[in-house]
Every structure is written in C-alpha cells, then in structure tokens.
Amino acid sequence: MKTIDLRSDTVTQPTAAMRAAMAAAPVGDDVYGEDPTVRKLEQRLASELGFEHGLFVPSGTQSNLIALLAHCQRGDEFLVGMEAHSYKYEGGGAAVLGSIQPQPVSNEDDGSLSLATLEKMVKPDDAHFARTRLLALENTWQGRVLPADYVIRATQWARSRGLSTHLDGARLFNAAIASGVPPRDLVAGFDTVSVCLSKGLGAPVGSVLLGAQAQIASGRRWRKMLGGGMRQSGILAAAGLHALDNHVERLADDHARAARLAAGLRAIPAVEVQACHTNMVFIRVPTERLRELDRSLTEAGVRASIGYLPSVRLVTHLDIDDAAIDHAIAAFVRFFA
Ligand SMILES: *Cc1c(COP(=O)(O)O)cnc(C)c1O
C-alpha cells in the first residue's frame, strides 16, 4: 500500500517527466558560472518576478540566510514574525552565522505584522541599540495568502523608515494561484525574494533568491562560504525549470483537495478544523488522543504532521489525488467513530 503522506508538500517524488528533463539537462561547473541550465533557471525567475538577478541555492533555509547576510551587517537587526520560518525554524542561523539580531513581532491571525508594533520596534540611532535594517515577511504564511493591501503598506512603511525588505516566498506560487494575482505583483515591493522549488512545485531540491545586482553578487560570496556552491547543478535546476513549466497551474488542484479534506474532517465532531488555506489544513483534536491518532493513521497508511505544532497539519501536493483524500478522510472517520 502506498503511503498517503500529508505531512508536507516537500515529500513529493520527482515525476518521470521531471527525471527525464534532469537527465537531459546541459550542465557545467556553476561555481565558475558555467552551468547553462542553472543560468536559465536564475534568469527565468528573475525576469518573471521582476528582478535583476537570481541565485540558485540548495535550500530555502540557505536562501533566507543568504538574504539576511546580504542585507545586514554584524550588529544589525531584522524585524520578523514570531511564527515566521526564518525566525523560528532555521536554527537561529542569522544570529549564529551572521551576528544579526532578530526582533520578532507577533504574527496577527492573517500572518501580517502590525505596522504600529513594527514602528515601535525600530531602534533609534544610538549606541545602545542594534541597527534596525530589514523587514522580513512570509507569503504564504501557514498556507495563508498575506492581504495584498497589507503587503503594499508594509513595504512602503519599511521604505519610509529606510529599511530593506525580504520576502520568504517559499510558497509564492501557491499565493499567486490562490489569489489570482500574478507572482510578479505579489513581490513588487520587496528588495529580495526567496522561492522554493521543492515544496508544492515538486522539485527534489532547490530554491532561488531574487534581487538586484548588488545583493545577488554579495549572496554569491555567502553561498560559497556556506558550502552552497554546487558544480553540475543544472541537473537540479532542470527539475526546477520543469516544475515552473508544468506544476504551477496545477497548484489549484492541491488547493481544491485541501478544501475537500477540510470539509470531510469538519463532519467529524471530535475534530475542529482551525484553518484551511491554499494547500494546508490545520486541525485540533483532543490532546490525549493525539498519540493514538498518529498510530492509527500510520496503520491506515496515512501520515500527518503531528507534534510540531499544537495543531495537526495536513498538506496536499503533487502525489495526493482525489482517492488519497477520500482514503485519508475515511481513516479519520474510522478512528473517531
Ligand atoms: C520550507 C520553508 C523554508 C525552508 O526551506 P528548506 O528548503 O526546507 O530549507 C523557508 N520558509 C518557508 C516558509 C518554508 O515553508
């Protein structure tokens, strides 16, 4: 029996067509800047999203870290959501490796950071304080699309305060498909943007950092120092190009399946569906039953993300079809019957 793995959209297997594209990719040594497929991917995303340059990196974590290192010096700080990936789930890399201080701010329910709070967090130019340098946002955040008007106000506010802006757009294309807003418009106010190819887009590896010449040139140095300079990485970039050609529009299917999963779970009295946005469903079940639920689902061939958050997280993706959703709902129904 094939496992129905709803833990994350990172668990996808490369499709046969993606593997064929990878096998056929022309490659070169990318540390010398000689991999044509990597260049093609970097240039394609840069022009699609309206930036001068792109930088192909092994992971979203490294992409965010490189952006922070490119924007901030030792003793600078960045404003970031308390529940943002780049603050909470990246090992404190900016502080550990960059001597950059995070200034976390509580996320509102819609993922935004209150501009009034951010305003209070900007430190005066005084030797007591770290130098506030950057605002970092995330879109989608826990599957939610940030309100478009908020993104405009937040990036304008940052500019007015002399701050740079970075967007963790790991799931930018989910935001674009769900909102109907072209990805280019979603990132218009940002100095740098990180996009993951290995989440809903279904590539095995890789993220791209987009920005202006100066940030990407600096980023290229940091990437090498962090061990992210890869050689014939066109093999991997080819998977990203294939994903951009074939797996963007279909994200709508993931979103529809997440909605159907949420509807099925809502019918179970013991399950509280807290949120369903884009390809993510968050539910709450009685805490004392979590361990038992995990075991029962695993036996039924269903995996969910249990234990990281107070909620159970279920994520749809390329390898989840309608039958898998039905099977997952049935497994929950049986457990709570
Ligand atoms: C997954 C993720 C990252 C990090 O990507 P990795 O490739 O796992 O390092 C960064 N930000 C967000 C919002 C993510 O979901």
Ligand as a Chemical Component Dictionary entry (heavy atoms), coordinates in Angstrom:
data_LIG
# 
_chem_comp.id                   LIG 
_chem_comp.type                 NON-POLYMER 
_chem_comp.pdbx_formal_charge   0 
_chem_comp.three_letter_code    LIG 
# 
loop_
_chem_comp_atom.comp_id 
_chem_comp_atom.atom_id 
_chem_comp_atom.alt_atom_id 
_chem_comp_atom.type_symbol 
_chem_comp_atom.charge 
_chem_comp_atom.model_Cartn_x 
_chem_comp_atom.model_Cartn_y 
_chem_comp_atom.model_Cartn_z 
_chem_comp_atom.pdbx_ordinal 
LIG C1 C1 C 0 10.278 25.088 3.820 1  
LIG C2 C2 C 0 10.352 26.537 4.097 2  
LIG C3 C3 C 0 11.582 27.190 4.148 3  
LIG C4 C4 C 0 12.904 26.457 4.093 4  
LIG O1 O1 O 0 13.073 25.645 3.032 5  
LIG P1 P1 P 0 14.063 24.359 3.141 6  
LIG O2 O2 O 0 14.318 24.066 1.721 7  
LIG O3 O3 O 0 13.285 23.329 3.870 8  
LIG O4 O4 O 0 15.283 24.790 3.872 9  
LIG C5 C5 C 0 11.590 28.540 4.360 10 
LIG N1 N1 N 0 10.442 29.221 4.530 11 
LIG C6 C6 C 0 9.240  28.641 4.483 12 
LIG C7 C7 C 0 8.020  29.468 4.662 13 
LIG C8 C8 C 0 9.155  27.276 4.269 14 
LIG O5 O5 O 0 7.966  26.684 4.244 15 
# 
loop_
_chem_comp_bond.comp_id 
_chem_comp_bond.atom_id_1 
_chem_comp_bond.atom_id_2 
_chem_comp_bond.value_order 
_chem_comp_bond.pdbx_ordinal 
LIG C1 C2 SING 1  
LIG C2 C3 SING 2  
LIG C2 C8 DOUB 3  
LIG C3 C4 SING 4  
LIG C3 C5 DOUB 5  
LIG C4 O1 SING 6  
LIG O1 P1 SING 7  
LIG P1 O2 DOUB 8  
LIG P1 O3 SING 9  
LIG P1 O4 SING 10 
LIG C5 N1 SING 11 
LIG N1 C6 DOUB 12 
LIG C6 C7 SING 13 
LIG C6 C8 SING 14 
LIG C8 O5 SING 15 
# 
